[in-house]
Amino acid sequence: MSIQPAWQLSFDFLGDKPIVVEPSGAQLTSDAGLLPIRQFDERLGLTRDFAAALHDPRTGDVDHTFEEMVRMRIYGILADYADQNDHDTLRKDPTFKLIAGRSPQDKDLASQPTLSRFENAIDIPSLWRLRDVLIDQFIASFAEPPRHLTLDIDTFDDPTHGDQQLTFFHGYYEQYQYLPRAITCAENDLLVMVCLLFGTAAAALGADDDLAYLIQRLRAVWPDVRLHIRGDSGMAVPALYEMCERCEVQYTFGLRLNPVLKRHSDDLLSQAVKQYEQTGQPQRLFCRFAYQAASWPTERLVVVKAEAHAPGTNRRAVVTNRPGASLLPQAAYDEYADRGESENRNKELKCGLQADRLSDHRFMANYFRLYLHCATLNLLVRVRSIVADPPPEDPKADLPRESLAGKERSSFFNRRRERDPLGEGHPCTWRTRLIKVAAEIIESSRRIVVRLSGNWPYLDHYRCVGVHALQHMQATALNSG
């Protein structure tokens, strides 16, 4: 434990009464909100399983286990400490010591150089095992076998800085970068599989092999599950179509408009413009037709959306093998457009959890860092799921919430976010309303007491998450018994 030397500052802006500031000798922390999440993780086993997949080449007694360092990094990322350098200070923090399995009075946690050696020691077989850990945890997240799963595959840019392996200049993004690719599940928001590509790689590079492996793993557990794959135009390549068709999987991929597709939908766009001019109301029309590109061995169904409104016109196309898309092209397209919610998971991963900070020199070390960020996102998603409190279904509503569109859909989600700030909250919300709370930690021979301020405005959130974490632990223990 480190005790700061005595000092005192006196501020006089209050006028008649000075404000005196001095250090306290108590064990204080600013991240006590991580503790209920750590309690939930204890029963979930997310960080334990993650660490168990790693090969530790060290022999003999070690000061810092891989499990301890995994928890340091994952909980550090969750609390907005994305870099190894942050842990040179956090290694003394009593909350992080508790999270890592140490007493606040124990020796300090791993330093930045130790964490750097840890990340650079991860080998390729460990990364393959981590792939299976994500899939295993995804499968275990379902209490009952699902009948249908929608998997969204997407990439995002990850800018790099400095001399890093396999970072290249990408002309579209105009930066040196890596290109992570993620597969997420629309039903429960979990990240199921991740891949780190070199900076100028095609978005779909190796995606057919990744999806084929994932489909095999899922069908081995759930033989009857219906799978639907969605992706933007970067995934619209024959190899993915053929893989999905061979594996009997439904797919919908965005399709770039070319002169042939435009000719097929010109009449639709003209009709939308005419109706807009006549009514003054935004128009949204759909058509579908069989189409065969030069690189395709057979025809496939294409759905085109044409819009006309005050800002102008807009056309989008998708290629799909979904049953019923030929009869209900709008429903098929709208279901594809719902993948925007899965894109929010990528936004959380990149921006909220700072997965764009892959700053190690070695490519494999950065691949492992990406896995750390992904595990952090999945931990947050799982905690969100146990505290979620969505508004009840309105019995007087004309349509179920799944059918809402436009302003009605936006209004529903705004009400849901207001009512359920943690269940719908991004990382920044969880930090504000739970994680970033000061506390005094007192250790005696019998127990460790964490004292929070009774005036903290989000004290109810803390209690709610803590109670749900304990209830989940008890329910899991009963089910396993």
Secondary structure as GFF3:
##gff-version 3
##sequence-region A 1 481
A	DSSP	beta_strand	9	11	.	.	.	ID=ss1
A	DSSP	beta_strand	19	21	.	.	.	ID=ss2
A	DSSP	beta_strand	27	29	.	.	.	ID=ss3
A	DSSP	alpha_helix	34	44	.	.	.	ID=ss4
A	DSSP	alpha_helix	46	52	.	.	.	ID=ss5
A	DSSP	alpha_helix	66	78	.	.	.	ID=ss6
A	DSSP	three_ten_helix	84	86	.	.	.	ID=ss7
A	DSSP	alpha_helix	87	90	.	.	.	ID=ss8
A	DSSP	alpha_helix	94	99	.	.	.	ID=ss9
A	DSSP	alpha_helix	112	120	.	.	.	ID=ss10
A	DSSP	alpha_helix	124	140	.	.	.	ID=ss11
A	DSSP	beta_strand	148	155	.	.	.	ID=ss12
A	DSSP	beta_strand	158	159	.	.	.	ID=ss13
A	DSSP	beta_strand	168	170	.	.	.	ID=ss14
A	DSSP	beta_strand	175	185	.	.	.	ID=ss15
A	DSSP	beta_strand	191	197	.	.	.	ID=ss16
A	DSSP	alpha_helix	207	221	.	.	.	ID=ss17
A	DSSP	beta_strand	226	231	.	.	.	ID=ss18
A	DSSP	three_ten_helix	233	235	.	.	.	ID=ss19
A	DSSP	alpha_helix	238	246	.	.	.	ID=ss20
A	DSSP	beta_strand	250	255	.	.	.	ID=ss21
A	DSSP	alpha_helix	259	279	.	.	.	ID=ss22
A	DSSP	beta_strand	283	291	.	.	.	ID=ss23
A	DSSP	beta_strand	300	309	.	.	.	ID=ss24
A	DSSP	beta_strand	312	320	.	.	.	ID=ss25
A	DSSP	alpha_helix	329	337	.	.	.	ID=ss26
A	DSSP	alpha_helix	340	347	.	.	.	ID=ss27
A	DSSP	pi_helix	348	352	.	.	.	ID=ss28
A	DSSP	alpha_helix	363	387	.	.	.	ID=ss29
A	DSSP	three_ten_helix	401	403	.	.	.	ID=ss30
A	DSSP	alpha_helix	406	419	.	.	.	ID=ss31
A	DSSP	alpha_helix	427	430	.	.	.	ID=ss32
A	DSSP	pi_helix	431	435	.	.	.	ID=ss33
A	DSSP	beta_strand	439	443	.	.	.	ID=ss34
A	DSSP	beta_strand	448	452	.	.	.	ID=ss35
A	DSSP	alpha_helix	459	480	.	.	.	ID=ss36
###
